Amino acid sequence: MIILTRKDLDELFKAEIAVNSVREAFKLNYHKKINQPQRLVMSIKGNWWGLMPSSTDYSFVTKIVNVILENKERGLPSVQGVVILMSPDSGEVLAIIDGTTLTAIRTAAASVLSTEIAINGRNIGNLGIIGAGTEAYYHAKLALEYFKVQKIYISARKSHFELARKIGGEATDLETLLKNSDIIFATTSSNVPVVLGKYLKDVFHVSSIGAHTPDSREIDDDTIVKVKSYIVDSLEAVSKESGDYIIPKQRGLLENKMIKELGEIIDKGIKVERPSLFKTVGIAAEDNVTAHIAYKEASKRGIGVNVSI
């Protein structure tokens, strides 16, 4: 069994590998070649916790993940997690993986993949990232590796100056970011919209990874009205978990829009018309494939710490 830390995962997952990993995960999900029961969600001391199991012919993976907003005051990521990879044949534990980092990498890779598909290329113009936490960092890191970016804007309630310095971006206010960005990654823990349609360009692509409860929003109705293509990781998941899908649907704002899962778009080569939105709440298939690839790459390259239990 090997243990893979954040440092190990940073070494293993260059942008190309990370994006190809989630591309495969979404295709497996579309073809129903992965067994992933609906995740078990619990509230512990008022915080969101999730247990996400999944299996394929080559791996069984379970992730325990939580969102604890008070961690910002503790100097810790608001998302914490651990991933356990086991053999579906022998049942042995193959790897224990830093779930916080794996989640950030696979989520950022999904945002990058949705963007590549939406614009049909890798020249994305100006990129705006809302948020300044772990997810925001990995979104910037992978995007800068994968795309040709003209300029990158960062906006958050705090810490965006630090992140902007770290990645070579410009810290700015939210309105400026929205008005000037061609691509927007919303990576917040906000319960109210931060992507405001009245400020957006005529043509844009937004990836929203926050607002993973039925009554929370990252995207306002003005943005939804403008969107022509509404892409999701899983229709079943967003229909049950995301206020950014549930509430607009209830209000009749999703009529006459193309609504497709990312896996179907990839598999069928469906053209995405912008303005476009990718809404992701995260599916276990992403964790399964990225964990399996991390284990294979680490074993081949001698990365990680080998332990016995």
Steps between C-alpha positions, in 0.01 A plus 500: 500500500622849423415834655478796263527852640426839347861529387479158333179589318646830380787305349276236346225715353616737235205670331490271198482185715238650732274613215527168318416321826171681548424473127514122543293522820217689330499257208479203740218673682307563178537138388402381850823303532554615856296405803451810712210500746363837599732647757403491864474855633504582868497815711758482779516798737322702232753415228456305175657153485482254215592135446558417131557134400556375145635199316622398157655180369840623618439700819279551802523849645328673784545863596407665827474874446368798693452874466580690820493876447648573844824342380588829334545646849718201590725549199372176345326426168122511532482168312664203672502140389666164469483252212546124544580289194450122520531209262158374382657155456689437825345769717842623614563866568720636221525867594394764748494836327469861613136557409516878541757534224357226279158668518649837410696358207216297349252786547734751336565251220124471440471878474791509258350218292160671480673818385702325229182342367297823519756709310626213283862591564759614751522877447260629762569874519443645847434262789320607816512291817259580781636371829849472644512165678643161409255446213577844356873430511470169315262650247762766426787252501343256254354772277836673465665169412231393254386821329641809341371768738518870415433625852376350823282684753444390860220626723398386848397636835860463616830330411463578129801733508712214632373255238541758221866548597552126516366427151589826325144630477325827581298537818186699431140560600222267388338741254827560314566127482155424360512778241844407368512119512428270207516193724392499865567237764277543807667316789324645802316387809244777453130423543397798285594570136844634418467462122273790401368497148460876467879540498594212269622524142270393215703180454637315803550164665452452874596198709331498840622254762336647812136516614461127553180514705144544367455850644841653421605688186824612334328601174221759480188480283628768260793272413272199458278695259801588282638145490431294185676179612464369855754220557502282812715222639191293592136593439395276785746665740426865416126431499525392864784711635554832321293813546660633182303233311199431722383860548533618136321184386215568741478855363485377140834659407651185351248458221635515142858450616732215413543304823749216473738299716864563422556129434237496225646811338844339497377166371278636222709803408205732565567865418468736795354841422608789719418671731540176693500377856650189657347408835678234701429361845765230455441132427676195637614395151748789501652384829513140385686558175738765634583286805566197280724699265683657795569154640622361166725799434635503855578127489678539167701804606574404859305791649332479842570318823459123513349369823351172619192459719 
